[in-house]
């Protein structure tokens, strides 16, 4: 989905808003099993691994949201080729997504970070993937300078 599509909303279904999206991935085990067969790797019970899946969007369904005020659009992804990849290759992307997820959860709960925490994150480049973080004085200064 492009940013423009996201900014314009997720559309409607039967006059009701589509309020969220989700995914279901099928065939993931098959693609990864083939990768492990082609390039065997010994994994241990405490190892952390990163899996990259090549997927094709297939069926799209709409599920009613529990409160009855709209739908969730669910994309079924059929996995094809899969591989295990090292943390050095994907670590920063995983960290950035983890932070975005945390901020979304915090926003849903009404949690607001203290400005000093935001400034510390800014100095460590922990929220540079966001155009500007609300409440971070350093982001505000950078935005004002442009």
Residue pairs with C-beta under 8 A, 6 or more apart in sequence:
9 17
9 18
10 17
10 18
10 19
10 20
10 21
10 73
11 17
11 18
12 18
13 62
13 71
16 69
16 70
16 71
17 69
17 70
17 71
18 62
18 70
18 71
18 72
18 73
19 65
19 69
19 70
19 71
19 72
20 65
20 72
20 73
21 72
21 73
21 74
21 75
22 72
22 73
22 74
22 75
23 74
23 75
23 76
23 77
24 74
24 75
24 76
24 77
25 53
25 55
25 76
25 77
25 78
25 79
26 58
26 76
26 77
26 78
26 79
27 78
27 79
27 80
28 51
28 53
28 79
28 82
30 79
31 53
31 54
31 79
31 80
31 81
31 82
32 51
32 53
32 79
32 82
32 83
32 84
34 81
34 82
35 81
35 82
35 83
35 84
36 84
41 84
43 49
48 87
49 84
50 84
50 85
50 86
50 87
50 89
50 90
50 94
51 82
51 83
51 84
51 85
52 82
52 83
52 84
52 85
52 90
53 77
53 79
53 80
53 81
53 82
54 79
54 80
54 81
54 82
55 77
55 78
55 79
55 80
56 77
56 78
56 80
57 75
57 76
57 77
58 76
58 77
58 78
59 76
60 73
60 74
60 75
60 76
61 73
61 74
61 76
62 71
62 72
62 73
62 74
63 71
63 72
63 74
64 70
64 71
64 72
65 71
65 72
87 94
95 126
96 129
99 126
99 127
99 129
100 129
100 130
106 112
106 113
112 135
113 135
115 135
115 136
115 137
118 127
118 133
118 135
118 136
118 137
118 138
118 139
119 136
119 137
119 138
121 127
121 133
121 136
122 128
122 133
122 136
122 138
122 139
123 138
127 133
127 136
127 139
132 139
132 140
132 142
132 143
133 139
